[in-house]
Amino acid sequence: MDVVRVPQPSFRTREMNESMVSGRFRFAVVMRAEHCGKESMVYSPLKKELEHGIATRNHTRINEINKDIPSIKVLENDKIYKITLKQIEIPAPYYVEHGKMILRPTNNRLWRIVSWCCLTFSAILSKLFLKFCSSTIIYSKEPFLEVLMDPKRIRPILTVSNHLSTIPLRNLLKLDLDRMRWTLGAQEICFTSPLLALFFTLGQVIPTVRGAGIYQPAMNFAIDRLNEGKWVHVFPEGKVNQTMDLLRFKWGVGRLMMESTNLPIVIPLWHKGLDKIMPETTEIKKKRWIPILGENVVIIYGSPIDFKDILIDYHEKKTEEVETRIIITETIFRAMDELQKKAEVLENNNKRPIN
């Protein structure tokens, strides 16, 4: 039994709240006290008993999904991740503790409200631009929304896409904050000043250092979000690529799949035309941040990719860690390549989009 020394309280009220967020239980015991300056020994057996019961039920629900993968176990709160040997400066309000990147303000109600407003405003601007300032065709969006908005879903979503431009592709509205996506963003671009760092943090962007490897704190943070049942979006190419040929995918997407204790639903996303709106090779540097109007944009959502058999082989030690990462990465690459070809056929045939 843990013993904690605290000032002697005169308790007014004790509230116990058990709530579910994206299929995971969160337990909170709130004690409001008036401190009288004395010290006493305070024990918390009730809190531990309730926390254990909630965690057990949560483990059971996740294990029902992952029952065919024998070695997957629920992540413990005190797990220490592998960390890169490179020196990385983490921008506030993020900080690192034992290799885990932590964003403490996410538990604050005011922070959540401001974050939701920031994400919603960004989505509105993106949607208005795609609708009125460009000719946009979207294919197979409804099946993706069914997965995202499914009230019974407790599995996380991992979307992957090509990276044609710095323009944010956000056109999904009417989402609560726990269903909005987290994404990995280049720290040297998005977090260059305290103001930009605050803005992108509110927009649920995770500061990622290019070249720091797959064991950097940003990757650990993304795994934590997946284990909570959240939606995480990644650009496996690792940088903006405005050619029609996909670059070699980074292995980080493989690690996200292998170390997620709650098997993610992987959905590929391919888009075309944003490179024309915001070209990287503009001669006049000032015009680089001025979007070009009237361009054609094509967006296509793919079908979920099944990695269960691959992960079963990995957890049963039939394949090595590095080999499994390569297999997962190559599987996603092939799916993206097929999705690109499918989008080009649909575009050439001028078929009506599924909105």
Beta strands, then each sheet from edge to edge (+ up, - down):
strand 1: 3-21
strand 2: 24-43
strand 3: 95-97
strand 4: 100-102
strand 5: 135-139
strand 6: 157-161
strand 7: 182-186
strand 8: 205-208
strand 9: 231-234
strand 10: 265-272
strand 11: 296-301
sheet 1: 1+ 2-
sheet 2: 3+ 4-
sheet 3: 5+ 11+ 10- 6- 9- 7- 8-
end
